[in-house]
């Protein structure tokens, strides 16, 4: 009953004309951004952050906009996968395997509508899981002290490289860069200047919003400038949608797939660092082993091969919000960006969020239900319109991204120095992407660095400087063990996961 009453409070806060309008706009924009190859949910949210703050949206409307864009981009990633055989983002890669063959058979509309329904089912059940699991996780988190929180933040850094990562050294380097940036500014306890070099603008540290927009949005512009005029594959795509709705017989045959992939995807999302990519891959692989172990239909346009990864990656997107809201530890790259939004609104995710800001957190959960219904309504009848987004020339899109970034950041701070910083972060992001260094650990270091330092200092103060206090309880030992496993596991399994994904893609390429 407490769950239903809390959810009722959330719907009461979310069901206003302004919030419904914001959710609709976010869902629409998110689907369009997700459909464009290369942008994805993290970039989509990062681009809109400065707009949300410059127009003065409150905490709940801002979160509704960002999470609607997040869910919308997860929906939209399937469009280019099915029509162009180019994934909109990494989780949508598995959708190419059967989605594009369906489109080549003249079933593009059916594949798009089926994948839209699959996305809805995965996301709606993940949101139910979020509403049920997050408050229970909070009860466990209330047992945490400073030492346990320090270990918990270490888990976030150790696992955010992802299970498919094969170079944890690069992930660790990126995290170290983020932590170093977080140290810039005046020490709040001692008043000592750290890495400011006498520059007054750096006394308050570096705003993580500037870093996020520079690293994600501007780096995308620089990559376009580097590769302009090359590799336009739009003419190779499917231009005819055909029948818009999938027949009931096709949907019915996918119902067992929906159930299995929802569970797999949600569990993958809850695990920090696993995220939607692993949820999509595992869902597809398990479904293939269960229904088509000989490979007769999967990879040749089997509807279940479209449904499984779409349910899996959208369920994982909802699952990734669980550790972010309950523990303050993001489960994926996009939730790390959402964490920045919460912190900039003076809302601290974690155990006290549900007691101190119940209207915000339950309003957000209610808004996720509303956004999912809107996305289903938008994505089936308007799928032809969203597919037209793929025809927008990149040389028009990227200047628009740059304009939004500059206007948004200047609107927040009114400082030209912040614009220079943003450009510097854009260049760093471009360089890191060329060197295959992940950007998310950099953002996480900037976001959690100060909080990590504060908890380390508290633990040392309470123990009179005894470092053994960091492993002084069974809970902290368990957390350190999970951090070690999370850091080492990708070294063992990362190559196997990437090899398996590559083999699946090679099979399709040979089949074509």
C-alpha positions as CSV (number, residue, x, y, z in Angstrom):
1,X,0.0,0.0,0.0
2,X,2.9,2.4,0.8
3,X,4.2,1.8,-2.8
4,X,0.8,2.6,-4.3
5,X,0.4,5.7,-2.2
6,X,3.9,7.0,-3.0
7,X,3.2,6.3,-6.7
8,X,0.0,8.2,-6.4
9,X,1.9,11.2,-5.0
10,X,4.2,11.0,-8.0
11,X,1.4,10.9,-10.5
12,X,-0.2,13.9,-8.8
13,X,3.0,15.8,-9.3
14,X,3.6,14.7,-12.8
15,X,0.1,15.0,-14.2
16,X,0.1,18.7,-15.0
17,X,-0.3,20.2,-18.4
18,X,3.2,21.7,-18.3
19,X,4.9,18.4,-17.2
20,X,2.9,16.4,-19.8
21,X,3.9,18.8,-22.5
22,X,7.6,18.6,-21.4
23,X,7.4,14.8,-21.5
24,X,5.9,14.9,-25.0
25,X,8.6,17.2,-26.2
26,X,11.4,15.2,-24.6
27,X,10.0,11.9,-26.0
28,X,9.8,13.4,-29.5
29,X,13.3,15.0,-29.4
30,X,14.8,11.9,-27.8
31,X,13.4,9.6,-30.6
32,X,14.8,11.9,-33.3
33,X,18.2,12.1,-31.6
34,X,18.3,8.3,-31.1
35,X,17.5,7.8,-34.7
36,X,20.6,9.7,-35.8
37,X,23.7,7.4,-35.9
38,X,26.4,8.5,-33.5
39,X,24.4,10.8,-31.2
40,X,22.7,8.3,-28.8
41,X,21.1,9.0,-25.4
42,X,24.1,10.4,-23.6
43,X,24.8,13.0,-26.2
44,X,21.1,13.8,-26.5
45,X,20.8,14.5,-22.8
46,X,24.0,16.4,-22.7
47,X,22.9,18.7,-25.6
48,X,19.6,19.6,-23.9
49,X,21.1,20.2,-20.4
50,X,22.1,23.8,-21.0
51,X,18.7,24.5,-22.6
52,X,16.8,23.2,-19.6
53,X,18.8,25.4,-17.2
54,X,18.8,28.5,-19.3
55,X,15.0,28.5,-19.6
56,X,14.7,28.1,-15.8
57,X,13.0,24.7,-15.5
58,X,12.4,23.5,-12.0
59,X,13.8,20.2,-10.6
60,X,10.9,17.9,-11.6
61,X,10.3,19.4,-15.1
62,X,14.1,19.3,-15.8
63,X,14.3,15.6,-14.8
64,X,11.1,14.8,-16.8
65,X,12.7,16.4,-19.9
66,X,16.0,14.6,-19.5
67,X,14.6,11.1,-18.7
68,X,12.0,11.5,-21.6
69,X,14.9,12.2,-23.9
70,X,16.8,9.3,-22.4
71,X,14.0,6.8,-23.0
72,X,13.1,8.4,-26.4
73,X,16.7,7.9,-27.6
74,X,16.6,4.3,-26.5
75,X,13.5,3.9,-28.7
76,X,14.9,5.8,-31.6
77,X,18.2,3.9,-31.9
78,X,16.3,1.1,-33.6
79,X,15.2,3.2,-36.6
80,X,18.6,3.6,-38.3
81,X,19.5,0.0,-37.3
82,X,16.5,-1.4,-39.2
83,X,16.5,1.0,-42.2
84,X,20.2,1.7,-42.7
85,X,21.9,-1.3,-40.9
86,X,23.7,1.4,-38.9
87,X,23.0,1.4,-35.2
88,X,21.9,4.7,-33.7
89,X,23.9,3.8,-30.6
90,X,25.9,0.8,-29.2
91,X,22.9,-1.0,-27.6
92,X,21.0,-0.9,-30.9
93,X,23.8,-2.8,-32.7
94,X,22.2,-6.2,-32.1
95,X,18.9,-5.0,-33.6
96,X,20.7,-4.7,-37.0
97,X,21.2,-8.4,-37.1
98,X,17.6,-9.3,-37.8
99,X,16.0,-5.8,-38.3
100,X,17.8,-5.0,-41.5
101,X,17.2,-8.4,-43.1
102,X,13.4,-7.9,-42.3
103,X,13.6,-4.5,-44.0
104,X,15.2,-6.0,-47.1
105,X,12.3,-8.4,-47.3
106,X,9.9,-5.5,-47.5
107,X,8.9,-5.7,-43.8
108,X,10.5,-2.5,-42.6
109,X,7.3,-1.1,-41.1
110,X,6.5,-4.3,-39.3
111,X,10.0,-4.5,-37.9
112,X,9.8,-0.9,-36.7
113,X,6.4,-1.3,-35.1
114,X,7.4,-4.6,-33.5
115,X,10.6,-3.1,-32.1
116,X,8.5,-0.1,-30.8
117,X,6.2,-2.5,-28.9
118,X,9.2,-4.4,-27.6
119,X,10.8,-1.2,-26.4
120,X,7.6,-0.2,-24.6
121,X,7.3,-3.5,-22.9
122,X,11.0,-3.6,-21.7
123,X,10.8,0.0,-20.5
124,X,7.5,-0.2,-18.8
125,X,8.4,-3.3,-16.8
126,X,11.8,-1.9,-16.0
127,X,10.1,1.2,-14.6
128,X,7.9,-1.0,-12.4
129,X,11.0,-2.8,-11.2
130,X,12.6,0.6,-10.5
131,X,9.7,1.7,-8.4
132,X,9.7,-1.6,-6.4
133,X,13.5,-2.2,-6.1
134,X,14.9,1.2,-5.5
135,X,13.1,1.9,-2.1
136,X,14.3,-1.6,-0.9
137,X,17.9,-0.8,-1.9
138,X,17.7,2.4,0.1
139,X,17.0,0.4,3.3
140,X,20.3,-1.4,2.7
141,X,22.1,1.8,1.8
142,X,21.1,3.4,5.2
143,X,23.7,1.0,6.8
144,X,26.5,2.7,4.9
145,X,29.1,4.9,6.7
146,X,31.9,7.0,5.2
147,X,34.1,4.0,4.6
148,X,31.3,2.1,2.9
149,X,30.5,5.0,0.7
150,X,34.1,5.4,-0.3
151,X,34.1,1.7,-1.3
152,X,30.8,2.2,-3.2
153,X,32.3,5.0,-5.2
154,X,35.3,2.8,-6.0
155,X,32.8,0.2,-7.4
156,X,31.5,2.9,-9.7
157,X,34.9,3.7,-11.1
158,X,35.9,0.0,-11.3
159,X,32.9,-1.1,-13.3
160,X,32.0,1.8,-15.5
161,X,34.4,0.7,-18.2
162,X,31.7,-2.0,-18.9
163,X,31.8,-5.7,-19.2
164,X,32.8,-5.4,-22.9
165,X,35.8,-3.3,-22.2
166,X,39.1,-4.8,-23.1
167,X,41.4,-2.0,-21.9
168,X,40.8,-1.3,-18.2
169,X,44.0,0.8,-18.1
170,X,42.3,3.4,-20.4
171,X,39.2,3.4,-18.2
172,X,41.4,3.9,-15.1
173,X,43.3,6.7,-16.8
174,X,40.1,8.4,-17.7
175,X,38.8,8.1,-14.1
176,X,42.1,9.6,-12.8
177,X,41.7,12.6,-15.2
178,X,38.2,13.1,-13.9
179,X,39.3,13.0,-10.3
180,X,42.1,15.4,-11.0
181,X,39.7,17.9,-12.5
182,X,37.4,17.5,-9.5
183,X,40.4,18.6,-7.3
184,X,40.6,22.0,-9.0
185,X,39.5,24.9,-6.9
186,X,39.7,26.1,-3.3
187,X,39.7,23.2,-0.7
188,X,36.5,23.6,1.4
189,X,38.2,22.4,4.6
190,X,41.6,24.1,4.5
191,X,41.0,27.0,2.1
192,X,44.1,26.1,0.1
193,X,44.0,26.7,-3.6
194,X,44.5,23.5,-5.7
195,X,45.6,23.6,-9.4
196,X,44.0,27.1,-9.9
197,X,47.3,28.7,-11.1
198,X,46.1,32.0,-9.8
199,X,43.1,32.0,-12.2
200,X,40.1,33.5,-10.3
201,X,37.6,31.7,-12.5
202,X,38.9,28.4,-11.2
203,X,38.5,29.1,-7.5
204,X,35.0,27.5,-7.5
205,X,36.2,24.5,-9.5
206,X,35.0,23.5,-12.9
207,X,31.3,23.2,-13.5
208,X,30.5,19.6,-14.6
209,X,27.9,20.8,-17.0
210,X,30.6,22.6,-19.0
211,X,32.6,19.3,-19.0
212,X,29.7,17.2,-20.1
213,X,28.6,19.4,-23.0
214,X,32.2,19.8,-24.2
215,X,33.2,16.2,-23.9
216,X,30.0,14.8,-25.5
217,X,28.3,17.4,-27.7
218,X,31.3,19.5,-29.0
219,X,33.5,16.4,-29.5
220,X,30.8,15.1,-31.9
221,X,31.1,18.3,-33.9
222,X,34.9,18.0,-34.0
223,X,34.6,14.4,-35.2
224,X,32.3,15.6,-38.0
225,X,34.7,18.3,-39.0
226,X,37.5,15.7,-39.2
227,X,35.5,13.3,-41.4
228,X,33.3,15.8,-43.3
229,X,32.4,14.7,-46.8
230,X,33.2,11.0,-46.3
231,X,31.2,7.9,-45.6
232,X,27.6,9.0,-46.2
233,X,25.7,5.7,-46.4
234,X,22.2,7.0,-46.5
235,X,21.7,6.0,-50.1
236,X,22.2,2.3,-49.1
237,X,19.3,2.3,-46.7
238,X,15.7,1.2,-47.0
239,X,13.5,4.1,-48.2
240,X,10.1,2.3,-48.3
241,X,8.4,1.6,-44.9
242,X,5.6,-0.6,-46.2
243,X,3.0,-1.9,-43.7
244,X,3.2,0.2,-40.5
245,X,1.7,-2.2,-38.0
246,X,3.0,-5.7,-37.2
247,X,0.3,-8.4,-37.4
248,X,-1.0,-9.9,-34.2
249,X,0.4,-13.3,-35.1
250,X,3.9,-11.9,-35.1
251,X,3.4,-10.1,-31.8
252,X,2.0,-13.2,-30.2
253,X,4.9,-15.3,-31.3
254,X,7.2,-12.8,-29.5
255,X,5.4,-12.8,-26.1
256,X,7.8,-15.4,-24.5
257,X,10.7,-13.4,-25.9
258,X,9.3,-10.3,-24.3
259,X,9.3,-12.0,-20.9
260,X,12.7,-13.5,-21.0
261,X,14.5,-10.4,-22.4
262,X,12.8,-8.1,-19.9
263,X,14.3,-10.0,-16.9
264,X,17.7,-10.3,-18.5
265,X,17.9,-6.7,-19.6
266,X,16.7,-5.3,-16.2
267,X,19.2,-7.3,-14.3
268,X,22.0,-6.2,-16.6
269,X,21.0,-2.6,-16.1
270,X,21.0,-2.8,-12.3
271,X,24.6,-3.9,-12.4
272,X,26.9,-0.9,-12.4
273,X,28.9,-0.7,-15.7
274,X,26.9,-3.4,-17.5
275,X,24.3,-1.2,-19.0
276,X,22.1,-1.4,-22.1
277,X,24.8,-2.9,-24.4
278,X,25.2,-6.0,-22.3
279,X,21.4,-6.2,-21.8
280,X,20.9,-6.2,-25.6
281,X,23.6,-8.7,-26.3
282,X,22.6,-11.2,-23.6
283,X,18.9,-10.9,-24.5
284,X,19.7,-11.7,-28.2
285,X,22.2,-14.5,-27.4
286,X,19.9,-16.2,-24.9
287,X,16.9,-16.0,-27.2
288,X,18.9,-17.4,-30.1
289,X,20.1,-20.3,-28.0
290,X,16.5,-21.1,-26.8
291,X,14.5,-20.7,-30.0
292,X,17.0,-21.2,-32.8
293,X,20.2,-23.0,-31.6
294,X,21.0,-24.1,-35.2
295,X,20.9,-20.6,-36.6
296,X,18.2,-21.3,-39.3
297,X,16.1,-18.2,-38.8
298,X,18.1,-15.8,-36.6
299,X,20.2,-13.4,-38.6
300,X,17.8,-13.8,-41.6
301,X,15.0,-11.6,-40.5
302,X,13.4,-13.4,-37.5
303,X,11.0,-11.1,-35.6
304,X,12.2,-12.5,-32.3
305,X,15.7,-11.4,-33.2
306,X,14.3,-7.9,-33.4
307,X,12.2,-8.1,-30.2
308,X,14.9,-9.6,-27.9
309,X,17.6,-6.9,-28.1
310,X,15.0,-4.0,-28.1
311,X,13.3,-5.4,-25.0
312,X,16.7,-6.0,-23.4
313,X,18.3,-2.6,-24.0
314,X,15.2,-0.7,-22.9
315,X,14.8,-2.8,-19.8
316,X,18.5,-2.2,-19.0
317,X,18.0,1.6,-19.5
318,X,15.3,1.5,-16.7
319,X,17.4,-0.8,-14.5
320,X,20.4,1.6,-14.7
321,X,18.3,4.2,-12.9
322,X,18.0,1.9,-9.8
323,X,21.6,2.3,-8.5
324,X,21.7,6.0,-9.6
325,X,18.6,7.0,-7.6
326,X,19.0,4.7,-4.6
327,X,22.8,4.7,-4.2
328,X,24.0,7.7,-6.2
329,X,26.1,5.4,-8.4
330,X,25.2,5.5,-12.1
331,X,24.6,2.2,-13.8
332,X,25.5,3.5,-17.3
333,X,27.0,6.5,-19.2
334,X,23.7,8.2,-19.7
335,X,22.7,7.9,-16.0
336,X,26.1,9.5,-15.2
337,X,24.9,12.5,-17.2
338,X,21.6,12.4,-15.4
339,X,23.4,12.3,-12.1
340,X,25.0,15.6,-13.1
341,X,21.6,17.1,-13.7
342,X,20.4,16.0,-10.2
343,X,23.5,17.4,-8.5
344,X,23.2,20.7,-10.4
345,X,19.6,21.0,-9.1
346,X,21.0,20.6,-5.5
347,X,19.4,17.1,-5.3
348,X,21.7,14.4,-4.0
349,X,20.9,10.9,-5.2
350,X,21.2,8.2,-2.6
351,X,19.4,6.8,0.5
352,X,18.0,10.1,1.6
353,X,16.5,11.1,-1.8
354,X,13.3,9.1,-1.2
355,X,12.8,10.7,2.3
356,X,14.0,14.3,1.5
357,X,12.6,14.7,-2.0
358,X,9.8,12.1,-2.4
359,X,7.8,14.4,-4.7
360,X,10.7,14.7,-7.1
361,X,11.7,11.0,-7.2
362,X,8.2,9.6,-7.3
363,X,7.2,12.3,-9.8
364,X,10.1,11.2,-11.9
365,X,9.0,7.5,-11.8
366,X,5.4,8.5,-12.6
367,X,6.7,10.6,-15.5
368,X,8.6,7.6,-16.9
369,X,5.4,5.6,-17.1
370,X,3.7,8.6,-18.9
371,X,6.7,9.0,-21.2
372,X,6.6,5.4,-22.2
373,X,3.0,5.5,-23.2
374,X,3.7,8.7,-25.2
375,X,6.6,7.0,-26.9
376,X,4.5,4.0,-27.9
377,X,1.8,6.4,-29.3
378,X,4.4,8.5,-31.1
379,X,6.6,5.7,-32.5
380,X,4.0,3.5,-34.3
381,X,1.9,6.0,-36.3
382,X,4.8,8.5,-36.7
383,X,7.5,6.1,-37.6
384,X,7.6,7.3,-41.2
385,X,8.2,10.9,-39.9
386,X,11.0,9.8,-37.6
387,X,12.7,7.8,-40.4
388,X,12.8,11.1,-42.4
389,X,15.2,12.5,-39.7
390,X,17.9,10.2,-41.3
391,X,17.7,12.4,-44.4
392,X,18.8,15.5,-42.5
393,X,22.3,16.4,-43.8
394,X,25.0,16.2,-41.1
395,X,26.4,19.5,-42.2
396,X,23.2,21.1,-41.1
397,X,22.8,19.1,-37.9
398,X,26.2,19.6,-36.4
399,X,26.3,23.4,-36.6
400,X,22.9,23.3,-34.8
401,X,24.4,21.1,-32.1
402,X,27.3,23.6,-31.7
403,X,24.9,26.6,-31.5
404,X,22.8,24.9,-28.8
405,X,25.9,24.1,-26.8
406,X,27.3,27.6,-26.9
407,X,24.0,29.5,-26.4
408,X,23.0,27.1,-23.6
409,X,26.2,27.3,-21.6
410,X,26.5,31.1,-22.0
411,X,22.8,31.4,-20.9
412,X,23.6,29.5,-17.7
413,X,26.8,31.3,-16.6
414,X,27.1,34.4,-18.8
415,X,30.9,33.8,-18.8
416,X,33.1,33.7,-21.9
417,X,35.7,31.9,-19.8
418,X,33.2,29.0,-19.5
419,X,32.9,28.9,-23.3
420,X,36.6,28.6,-23.6
421,X,36.7,25.8,-21.1
422,X,33.9,24.0,-23.0
423,X,35.9,24.2,-26.2
424,X,38.9,22.8,-24.4
425,X,36.8,19.9,-23.1
426,X,35.5,19.4,-26.6
427,X,39.1,19.1,-28.0
428,X,40.0,16.7,-25.1
429,X,36.9,14.6,-25.8
430,X,37.7,14.5,-29.5
431,X,41.3,13.4,-28.7
432,X,40.1,10.8,-26.2
433,X,37.7,9.3,-28.7
434,X,40.4,9.0,-31.3
435,X,42.6,7.2,-28.7
436,X,39.6,5.0,-27.7
437,X,39.7,6.3,-24.1
438,X,36.2,6.2,-22.6
439,X,34.6,9.6,-21.7
440,X,32.1,8.4,-19.0
441,X,34.8,7.7,-16.3
442,X,36.1,11.3,-16.8
443,X,32.6,12.7,-16.1
444,X,32.1,10.3,-13.2
445,X,35.4,11.5,-11.7
446,X,34.3,15.1,-11.9
447,X,30.9,14.3,-10.4
448,X,31.9,12.0,-7.6
449,X,35.4,13.2,-6.9
450,X,34.6,15.8,-4.2
451,X,32.0,13.4,-2.5
452,X,34.6,10.6,-2.5
453,X,37.2,12.9,-1.0
454,X,34.8,14.1,1.7
455,X,33.9,10.5,2.7
456,X,37.5,9.5,2.8
457,X,38.3,12.4,5.1
458,X,35.4,11.5,7.4
459,X,36.5,7.9,7.6
460,X,40.0,9.0,8.5
461,X,38.8,11.5,11.1
462,X,36.5,9.0,12.8
463,X,39.3,6.4,12.9
464,X,42.2,8.8,13.9
465,X,43.9,8.2,10.6
466,X,43.7,4.4,10.6
467,X,43.6,3.3,7.0
468,X,42.3,-0.2,8.0
469,X,38.9,1.4,8.7
470,X,38.3,1.3,5.0
471,X,38.0,-2.5,5.3
472,X,36.8,-2.5,8.9
473,X,33.3,-3.9,8.3
474,X,31.9,-7.0,6.5
475,X,29.9,-4.6,4.2
476,X,32.9,-2.6,3.2
477,X,34.9,-5.8,2.5
478,X,32.1,-7.0,0.3
479,X,32.1,-3.8,-1.6
480,X,35.8,-3.8,-2.1
481,X,35.6,-7.4,-3.4
482,X,32.9,-6.4,-5.8
483,X,35.0,-3.5,-7.0
484,X,38.0,-5.8,-7.7
485,X,35.7,-8.3,-9.5
486,X,34.2,-5.5,-11.5
487,X,37.6,-4.3,-12.6
488,X,39.1,-7.7,-13.4
489,X,36.1,-9.3,-15.0
490,X,36.3,-7.2,-18.2
491,X,39.9,-8.3,-18.7
492,X,38.8,-11.9,-18.6
493,X,35.4,-11.7,-20.4
494,X,35.7,-8.5,-22.4
495,X,37.4,-10.0,-25.4
496,X,35.0,-12.9,-25.4
497,X,31.9,-10.6,-25.4
498,X,33.3,-8.4,-28.2
499,X,34.4,-11.4,-30.2
500,X,30.9,-12.9,-29.9
501,X,29.3,-9.7,-31.0
502,X,31.7,-9.4,-33.9
503,X,31.0,-13.0,-35.0
504,X,27.3,-12.3,-35.0
505,X,27.9,-9.3,-37.2
506,X,30.2,-11.2,-39.5
507,X,27.5,-13.9,-40.0
508,X,25.1,-11.3,-41.2
509,X,27.7,-9.7,-43.5
510,X,28.4,-13.0,-45.1
511,X,24.6,-13.7,-45.4
512,X,24.2,-10.4,-47.2
